[in-house]
């Protein structure tokens, strides 16, 4: 029940964005909200998220294995994209979208629903890792549809998010304190960012025509996301690595969450088929519900979790 409530509560903001676009149409422009989010609000989210919990070297194994498995899955996606797609934009989408999961808005609440507050430190660390994947690799690949390799690399350093994330890590490791009033403002900006991202997603959903769904793209991304990636990550985490069960399950959970709304923001920013990416996020979010029920049942069968 907790899991269902968490998912429904999150998706309510997507419905809000959809209804707002339906009511105001051209008066409400997605691009302006995306620019506001990426260049102003998301730096606040990154700084707040990386400053909210003290980091230590022992905990770094969690994001390390998350990144390592993500890169392995991405390399497989890259090979599949090169084999089955000719369009540069579609190759980029298949390569990167499958590893940019909703680790924040969905992954953290699901971790709490399964393990309680004990999970927060682990899911937060994974979300930290995801921030760096998003604003380096995701920016690069979504840029590649319209930019050269050099320009795509430059797009990474142009975004303020990566610099604020690095600054936050410096503050964290040096144990530099932030004034409570400033931290509260950062927190307000962070939560505002999460809501706006979901609203933007809902606005893009309004523009999508279900009859024009890119079935080839959807089939390949969904197959990698819900078949190949879970098998690879499951073997590594539950068979080969001697990690505590809670750590293995949470890393696995964060790897199988549906595509993040950030995919829509970046694909729109760099004109990399944002409507196709919107549909990928939408359908993987729908597919995730029965998939997660099946996965949690399996994990419960092997006594790795205890579902209510």
Phi, psi and omega per residue, in radians:
X1 nan -0.731 3.117
X2 -1.056 -0.704 -3.136
X3 -1.129 -0.786 -3.129
X4 -1.085 -0.767 3.131
X5 -1.099 -0.704 3.130
X6 -1.060 -0.809 -3.112
X7 -1.153 -0.810 -3.115
X8 -1.095 -0.716 -3.138
X9 -1.081 -0.683 3.133
X10 -1.212 -0.790 -3.074
X11 -1.220 -0.278 3.122
X12 -1.084 -0.604 3.129
X13 -1.232 -0.515 3.063
X14 -1.137 -0.750 3.092
X15 -1.083 -0.653 3.112
X16 -1.060 -0.787 3.114
X17 -1.115 -0.708 3.117
X18 -1.069 -0.824 -3.115
X19 -1.171 -0.639 3.129
X20 -1.110 -0.760 3.128
X21 -1.178 -0.636 3.121
X22 -1.126 -0.650 -3.092
X23 -1.364 -0.745 -2.991
X24 -1.848 -0.230 3.071
X25 0.797 -2.059 -3.019
X26 -1.215 -0.263 3.087
X27 -1.207 -0.344 -3.105
X28 -2.014 1.902 -3.044
X29 -1.791 2.232 -3.117
X30 -1.172 -0.698 -3.025
X31 -1.053 -0.715 3.132
X32 -1.102 -0.698 3.130
X33 -1.209 -0.609 3.102
X34 -1.131 -0.783 3.121
X35 -1.087 -0.748 3.105
X36 -1.060 -0.739 -3.106
X37 -1.185 -0.891 -3.026
X38 -1.228 -0.717 -3.020
X39 -1.589 -0.322 -3.078
X40 -2.148 -0.837 -3.044
X41 -1.470 -0.697 -3.105
X42 -1.146 -0.558 2.983
X43 -1.019 -0.640 3.075
X44 -1.132 -0.745 3.128
X45 -1.064 -0.781 -3.124
X46 -1.119 -0.804 -3.101
X47 -1.155 -0.746 -3.137
X48 -1.151 -0.800 -3.109
X49 -1.094 -0.660 -3.113
X50 -1.468 -0.089 3.133
X51 -1.909 -0.166 -3.002
X52 -1.346 -0.410 -3.125
X53 -2.278 2.431 3.060
X54 -1.197 2.365 -3.135
X55 -1.775 2.588 3.048
X56 -2.507 2.869 -3.029
X57 -1.126 -0.551 -3.138
X58 -1.110 -0.653 -3.123
X59 -1.333 -0.285 -3.074
X60 -1.154 -0.302 3.095
X61 -1.144 -0.463 -3.137
X62 -1.156 -0.996 3.097
X63 -1.155 -0.477 3.129
X64 -1.062 -0.866 -3.126
X65 -1.237 -0.572 3.059
X66 -1.068 -0.817 -3.139
X67 -1.162 -0.758 -3.107
X68 -1.055 -0.808 -3.138
X69 -1.206 -0.646 3.102
X70 -1.077 -0.745 3.138
X71 -1.161 -0.624 3.086
X72 -1.124 -0.800 3.113
X73 -1.113 -0.656 3.139
X74 -1.150 -0.667 3.128
X75 -1.146 -0.633 3.076
X76 -1.188 -0.730 3.101
X77 -1.073 -0.685 3.130
X78 -1.060 -0.767 3.119
X79 -1.119 -0.736 3.122
X80 -1.135 -0.728 3.134
X81 -1.090 -0.749 -3.138
X82 -1.154 -0.521 -3.080
X83 -1.405 -0.643 -2.981
X84 -1.933 -0.163 -3.080
X85 -2.216 2.474 3.090
X86 -1.822 -0.574 -3.125
X87 -1.187 2.248 -3.078
X88 -1.065 -0.701 -3.124
X89 -1.145 -0.748 -3.139
X90 -1.170 -0.649 3.058
X91 -1.037 -0.772 -3.134
X92 -1.116 -0.731 -3.121
X93 -1.115 -0.810 3.139
X94 -1.107 -0.705 -3.085
X95 -1.127 -0.817 -2.931
X96 -1.801 -0.541 -2.994
X97 -1.079 -0.577 -3.047
X98 -1.181 -0.336 -3.136
X99 -1.817 -0.023 3.087
X100 -1.703 1.401 -3.073
X101 -1.609 2.909 -3.116
X102 -1.422 1.161 -3.063
X103 -1.289 -0.369 -3.098
X104 -1.604 -1.198 -3.052
X105 -1.108 -0.519 -3.102
X106 -1.966 -0.763 -3.061
X107 -1.069 -0.769 -3.114
X108 -1.152 -0.837 3.075
X109 -1.046 -0.651 3.128
X110 -1.171 -0.662 3.077
X111 -1.066 -0.722 3.119
X112 -1.151 -0.709 -3.137
X113 -1.093 -0.593 -3.099
X114 -1.525 -0.713 -3.006
X115 -2.151 -0.015 -3.118
X116 1.346 -2.844 -3.057
X117 -1.164 -0.292 3.095
X118 -1.054 -0.430 -3.084
X119 -1.403 -0.335 -2.950
X120 -1.040 -0.753 -3.094
X121 -1.096 -0.642 -3.130
X122 -1.290 -0.795 -3.130
X123 -1.196 -0.543 3.069
X124 -1.145 -0.741 3.118
X125 -1.107 -0.693 3.111
X126 -1.153 -0.687 3.111
X127 -1.120 -0.595 3.056
X128 -1.057 -0.827 3.127
X129 -1.065 -0.685 -3.123
X130 -1.129 -0.594 3.101
X131 -1.011 -0.779 -3.116
X132 -1.254 -0.599 3.070
X133 -1.133 -0.764 -3.109
X134 -1.064 -0.858 -2.997
X135 -1.630 0.267 2.953
X136 -2.179 -1.298 -3.083
X137 -1.137 -0.763 -3.110
X138 -1.156 -0.746 3.090
X139 -1.049 -0.752 -3.127
X140 -1.076 -0.887 -3.052
X141 -1.239 -0.694 3.095
X142 -1.192 -0.460 3.072
X143 -1.271 -0.524 -2.999
X144 -1.105 -0.302 3.104
X145 -1.152 -0.480 -3.077
X146 -2.275 -0.114 -3.059
X147 -2.167 2.768 3.047
X148 -1.286 3.007 3.109
X149 -1.053 -0.774 -3.138
X150 -1.092 -0.791 3.135
X151 -1.146 -0.635 3.120
X152 -1.137 -0.686 3.077
X153 -1.153 -0.681 3.113
X154 -1.148 -0.566 3.118
X155 -1.074 -0.523 3.126
X156 -1.123 -0.855 -3.059
X157 -1.368 -0.225 3.097
X158 -1.312 -0.462 -3.098
X159 -1.363 2.307 -3.118
X160 -1.234 -0.313 -3.055
X161 -1.031 -0.806 -3.067
X162 -1.110 -0.617 3.139
X163 -1.265 -0.669 3.085
X164 -1.180 -0.607 3.100
X165 -1.143 -0.762 3.111
X166 -1.116 -0.745 3.118
X167 -1.073 -0.696 3.130
X168 -1.128 -0.689 3.103
X169 -1.121 -0.674 3.092
X170 -1.080 -0.821 3.109
X171 -1.024 -0.737 -3.077
X172 -1.154 -0.876 -3.082
X173 -1.232 -0.474 3.102
X174 -1.553 -0.008 3.130
X175 1.005 0.693 3.092
X176 -1.454 2.269 -3.085
X177 -1.496 2.633 3.086
X178 -1.972 2.361 -3.127
X179 -0.999 2.350 -3.089
X180 -0.926 -0.663 -3.132
X181 -1.152 -0.708 3.106
X182 -1.169 -0.742 -3.133
X183 -1.102 -0.641 3.122
X184 -1.135 -0.685 3.109
X185 -1.146 -0.708 3.089
X186 -1.081 -0.689 3.124
X187 -1.107 -0.717 3.102
X188 -1.083 -0.763 3.107
X189 -1.120 -0.646 -3.132
X190 -1.121 -0.846 -3.137
X191 -1.174 -0.596 3.082
X192 -1.096 -0.688 3.130
X193 -1.075 -0.805 -3.134
X194 -1.025 -0.759 -3.117
X195 -1.173 -0.786 -3.105
X196 -1.101 -0.682 3.117
X197 -1.041 -0.739 3.130
X198 -1.193 -0.659 3.109
X199 -1.139 -0.745 3.105
X200 -1.040 -0.729 3.112
X201 -1.040 -0.779 3.113
X202 -1.084 -0.644 3.110
X203 -1.141 -0.721 3.109
X204 -1.187 -0.586 3.103
X205 -1.063 -0.597 3.138
X206 -1.098 -0.565 -3.090
X207 -1.439 -0.127 -3.050
X208 -1.472 2.386 3.048
X209 -1.819 2.004 -3.089
X210 -1.033 -0.455 -3.136
X211 -1.243 -0.319 -3.090
X212 -1.852 0.374 3.139
X213 -1.078 2.334 3.093
X214 -1.377 1.584 -3.021
X215 -1.137 -0.644 3.134
X216 -1.090 -0.786 3.127
X217 -1.132 -0.778 -3.129
X218 -1.088 -0.748 -3.120
X219 -1.089 -0.819 -3.087
X220 -1.210 -0.779 -3.135
X221 -1.130 -0.765 -3.138
X222 -1.139 -0.677 3.132
X223 -1.125 -0.738 3.115
X224 -1.185 -0.761 -3.051
X225 -1.183 -0.736 -2.988
X226 -1.912 -0.025 3.076
X227 -2.136 -1.114 -3.073
X228 -1.145 -0.893 -3.085
X229 -1.059 -0.790 3.100
X230 -1.105 -0.657 3.129
X231 -1.145 -0.806 -3.133
X232 -1.111 -0.893 -3.104
X233 -1.161 -0.623 3.120
X234 -1.122 -0.757 3.111
X235 -1.098 -0.769 -3.105
X236 -1.162 -0.820 -3.001
X237 -1.372 -0.653 -3.025
X238 -1.802 -0.208 -3.124
X239 -1.991 -0.812 -2.986
X240 -1.669 -0.592 -3.049
X241 -1.662 2.324 3.112
X242 -1.522 1.071 -3.129
X243 -1.690 2.691 3.035
X244 -1.004 2.514 -3.086
X245 -0.924 -0.735 -3.112
X246 -1.105 -0.648 3.139
X247 -1.203 -0.808 3.132
X248 -1.047 -0.791 -3.105
X249 -1.142 -0.739 -3.099
X250 -1.200 -0.685 3.073
X251 -1.110 -0.770 3.110
X252 -1.045 -0.769 -3.134
X253 -1.050 -0.786 -3.102
X254 -1.214 -0.414 3.117
X255 -1.403 -0.378 -3.078
X256 -1.825 -0.031 3.102
X257 -1.092 2.688 -3.091
X258 -1.136 2.975 -3.122
X259 -1.007 2.457 -3.126
X260 -1.376 2.671 3.084
X261 -1.102 -0.411 3.099
X262 -0.971 -0.535 3.072
X263 -1.001 -0.711 3.138
X264 -1.156 -0.788 -3.129
X265 -1.022 -0.838 -3.078
X266 -1.258 -0.681 3.116
X267 -1.134 -0.610 3.091
X268 -1.250 -0.702 -3.126
X269 -1.075 -0.668 -3.089
X270 -1.878 0.277 3.068
X271 0.918 0.912 -3.135
X272 -1.989 1.189 3.097
X273 0.887 1.048 -3.081
X274 -1.077 -0.561 3.130
X275 -1.202 -0.666 3.067
X276 -1.127 -0.717 3.135
X277 -1.164 -0.663 3.089
X278 -1.013 -0.759 3.126
X279 -1.153 -0.622 3.095
X280 -1.105 -0.765 3.119
X281 -1.116 -0.756 -3.110
X282 -1.096 -0.892 -3.075
X283 -1.225 -0.667 3.103
X284 -1.162 -0.518 3.075
X285 -1.186 -0.644 3.084
X286 -1.240 -0.794 -3.125
X287 -1.097 -0.524 -3.037
X288 -1.111 -0.594 -3.050
X289 -1.062 -0.985 3.087
X290 -1.173 -0.557 3.124
X291 -1.127 -0.742 -3.134
X292 -1.177 -0.657 3.097
X293 -1.055 -0.766 3.127
X294 -1.158 -0.754 -3.127
X295 -1.147 -0.749 -3.139
X296 -1.172 -0.594 3.072
X297 -1.107 -0.732 3.120
X298 -1.152 -0.762 3.120
X299 -1.131 -0.647 3.108
X300 -1.182 -0.638 3.127
X301 -1.070 -0.654 3.124
X302 -1.597 0.243 3.055
X303 1.054 0.532 3.085
X304 -1.538 -0.447 3.025
X305 -2.436 2.880 3.031
X306 -2.204 1.811 -3.096
X307 -1.465 2.539 3.128
X308 -1.227 nan nan
